């Protein structure tokens, strides 16, 4: 009886040792397989990234106006002849959006060697002076502080403060919207007063907007236009008629200011000439 129990225990021990050896062997074989597979993938990776087949031979940039192609590529940290598979597209897109002039960016990769970059730039509409000067785009977004390399032919807006700007759930003020509406009319080439002719826009919360020009309107000098807050398309039509009258008048001495505040009343003050004096009351009203 005792011998039988001994043989049984001995057999169980031998089976356990055999299972242990098999487990160790399987573990070693598995680790070796993983190591070989890892080595295989490393070799494949090195072959792919070093292969000229995936070199960026086509780099196309679209949507850029102010920025050059080299500016865009440099901002995205993308180099010519770089392996397209090594380009981190999400990171390169993030780099592009860090440029204050870029409002939208998208990068597309096409194998074997093409990268397509599409961007949208902010269109600078005016300079907003609120203690510091910032550029504002056509949608009314403030996108960067003014620097020496920025355009110098933009109208400057004065009289707007931080309380007029959109913050969180609070939208833009009526004064800000009025300025934006006025400038968007002046974007068109057919406008009697285009934005590049405007030097300064002064906002007064009570009386509205006053425009100070930087150059003549259709060869007629106009120093200032009091245009108020509303009905800008109709007021521009009236301004056109006034400019046409002075342009065809034999006594075209220019205009000091035009008051277009009220729709039912227009006042024009011609520039002073040798035959007129401050007390002569030389105003035209209609």
QUIHU-V625323 format. One line per field, one symbol per residue. burial: # if it has 9 or more other C-alpha atoms within 8 Angstrom, else .. A space follows every 10 residues. Layout:
BEGIN
burial->???
END
This chain:
BEGIN
burial->.......... .......... .......... .......... ........#. ...###..#. #..#...... .#####.#.. .###..#... .######... .##.#.#.#. .######### ##.####### ..######.. ..##.#.... ...####### ...###.... .##.###### .######... #####.#### ###....### ###..##..# #########. .#..##..## ..#..##... .#.####### #...###### .#........ ......
END
